[in-house]
Amino acid sequence: MKTPHRLRASVLALALGGLGLACDTEEAFPNVDELDQLRSLHTQTRQPPKDPTNRVDGVARAEQLGDLLFHDAGLSRCGTVSCQSCHGGEGRTVDTALAEGCDGKRTLRNPPTVLNAAYNRWFMWDGRADRLWSQAILPLLNPDEMNSDAQVVAARLQSVESYRTEYQALFGREPAAESGDVLLANVGKVLAAYQRTLVKVDAPFDEDVRRFLAAVDAGTAEEDPAYLGLKTFVRKGQCIVCHKGPSLSDDLFHNIGVEDTGPGSGGQWASLEGLLGWSFNAEGRYSDAPSGSDALRLRALRTQAKQLELEGAFRTPSLRNVALTAPYMHTGAQATLEEVIDFYNEGGDAAGTFVGQKTETLVPLELTDAEKRALVDLLKSMTGRED
């Protein structure tokens, strides 16, 4: 393949530098490594990967039942809160820092969007669920959210004829005949089957990156409209350290120094023991692939987890559709994308206002106003189109 003009210029500059002849100028963007990073950013697959731990994943009948249950407030003890209550609207979340559950109680954290959730490796801000179907069980049982239990859920499914017959068709028994944990696992699996259909990809961002890569090949990168935004994203803003690949997330956990000393501030380290001992995880008795690769990931976590890295660390969310999901961070503290950029530009919140140790990559960025605006425009371009 022909070497892009801008990369040839970079190689020449390096050669001149070795002779002591280089000018004191910034390295041309993108360099070879940055070009590889850019090539990996665009074009998310239109279908999430199948979940082998969920035997009804991708089954149309399960998706349809999951859709009905997702919107049914009758699964909650109070009868007024459904999954849709916290995951409605265009962004599939709420527009407030916290959401309201049964009896006016408030959630501990800002509800993550369920858009494109089936692409995730971990779930909830602190990673206390490792599969989408097991995540779906948590708000059902949480006293601050749906405040339900297996008896309430079974009674609802048994009382609605279409629920009862569809459940039996999928799992071979009526809801009332199931043990409590089996019922919860199966309800989680049909909810996950539906959530797997909530996909919004194919964003202008993908077209912009492809066009920019063509401009690099043509030697016209600096003339491209996305030049400053992508350059800041990759280089000075260091966004790509965590927001990488077509999902625009490394699917890992980082302590970025968000002010929070409340009961939910411990991050992944605080939830780790519960996840590893949970019967609804990927290697638990209700998994349909308890010896698969997802189970192996849990086993590795048992031996490799380090408190220094995971205390106060929260999951890196995807940036796809980020303009639709305000407010931001696990606390919902930042109301706008501009506030998010300012937060990172300042290097996070002050030490002592959050649990644990801030990751070492979080430092003040000294972005210019033009770079900030370019980043906001880039983030807005990541909103996917409806299929």
Secondary structure as UniProt FT lines:
FT   HELIX           5..18
FT   TURN            19..20
FT   HELIX           32..39
FT   TURN            40..41
FT   TURN            52..53
FT   TURN            55..58
FT   HELIX           60..70
FT   HELIX           73..75
FT   HELIX           83..86
FT   TURN            89..92
FT   HELIX           102..104
FT   TURN            115..116
FT   HELIX           117..119
FT   TURN            125..126
FT   HELIX           132..141
FT   TURN            143..146
FT   HELIX           150..159
FT   HELIX           161..171
FT   HELIX           175..177
FT   HELIX           180..195
FT   TURN            196..197
FT   HELIX           204..218
FT   HELIX           221..223
FT   TURN            225..226
FT   HELIX           227..231
FT   HELIX           232..236
FT   HELIX           239..241
FT   TURN            245..248
FT   STRAND          253..254
FT   TURN            263..266
FT   HELIX           267..276
FT   TURN            279..280
FT   TURN            282..283
FT   TURN            285..286
FT   TURN            290..291
FT   HELIX           293..304
FT   HELIX           307..310
FT   TURN            311..312
FT   STRAND          313..315
FT   TURN            320..321
FT   HELIX           322..324
FT   TURN            330..331
FT   HELIX           337..345
FT   TURN            346..347
FT   TURN            351..352
FT   TURN            360..361
FT   HELIX           369..380
FT   TURN            381..382
//
